[in-house]
Amino acid sequence: MRTQEEMISRLIASIPYSPKAPFSLDLVARDIENLRRELGGLDKVAEIVKVSEGMLNQFLKVKKLSPKIQKLVSDRVVDGVTLVHNLAKFSYPDQEVIVNEIISGNLKGTDVRLLSPLRTQYTDADIKQLIEKLKNSENKKVSVIKFNSEDLHKEVEKLRKDLVRIVGKEELIDLLLSNGEGSIKLTSKGEKELRSAAKRQKKSFQEFTYSILQ
């Protein structure tokens, strides 16, 4: 068992994490878990290492991966905090298909974040179908509507359902909230449908978009 000082030193050497970090993500996660127990909370670990609890929690998402993927993390075949964080949102079978697609070069690690809302929207679809859908969307013209997250007065999933009702499932590519800003990604057809809906309501496109957020 490593001492507290050794575990803290390993965390400081590994955060922020990079491919050049000296230790694998599962070892870092193990240190975080041990220190949380010994120090009496994740907040105590965050205070000592001088990072947010949210960042530490991203490391702990390793434990939500399938045993097979955890082994790949240990071997550093799968590496990167963001990738692990996004993979943890999927079921074990989905995780393994996604990782195989990444290893084969058919999918980029950065694509996994975009797969998550597709899985939420198409709960019964095969993950390979969703990967293909994502790949096809890369070849489409995409319209991005930005908005301030403070203007959103409903749950994200309610907004997603409202958008699907207006533009259709196939035309809503993505809906994201990050760092106080939201973005709605639509196909060009989806944007046309949204503009048509605004016209029917006798509102400007901006006014109509704002009204959907309420």
Phi, psi and omega in degrees: 000128180286150177285165177303317182299319180293318180293319179296318178298320180293321178296314181299324180286340186255350182240124002290146186277145177210168177302341180267001179300143187288344184232154180284161183299323181293326176292320178296317179299321180296319177298318180299316179298314181297316180292325178300317179293317185287325184267346175095021176153155180293329180298327179292321178295315181299321181295318182289317184279344178066045170226169181283157174298326179300319178296316179297322179297329178296322176296321184291348178294347176306324183290348179264007178268156178296155179306322180296317180288324177300323178295321178293327176293316179299323179275357180064026169286319170257121186214144178122126183298316183296318179298314180298316179303316181285323178297325183296347180281350185254162175292162179305311180300320178297316180304316186290323176294314181301313181296320177299322179292324178292314181298323181284349179089005180277346183219143177265151178303326180289345179284340187297324178299324181284339178286331185301310178295332176294319177296321178296321183282322183243075187294332184264356183284151173289140184300329178293327176295321180291323177297318179295321178297318179296316180297320179294324182293336179295337181267359180264154173289128185247134174255131181245124178251116180267148174208157177281128183298338177292340179277352181273114183247026177217167177296148181301320181292329176292320177297318179301314180296321179295319179293318178299321179297325183277314188255341182099150183303316187290341186264345176270109183276317185199154175219116187229148172234127180203129175053044175080004180233141177248156176217136176249120180254122181235155169289168178299325177295321179297319178297319179298319179296321180293319179293323178295320178296320178297318181296319179297328180272001179059044178234155173291161180301318181295316179298318182293316179300318179297321182295328179294331183284343186280000000 
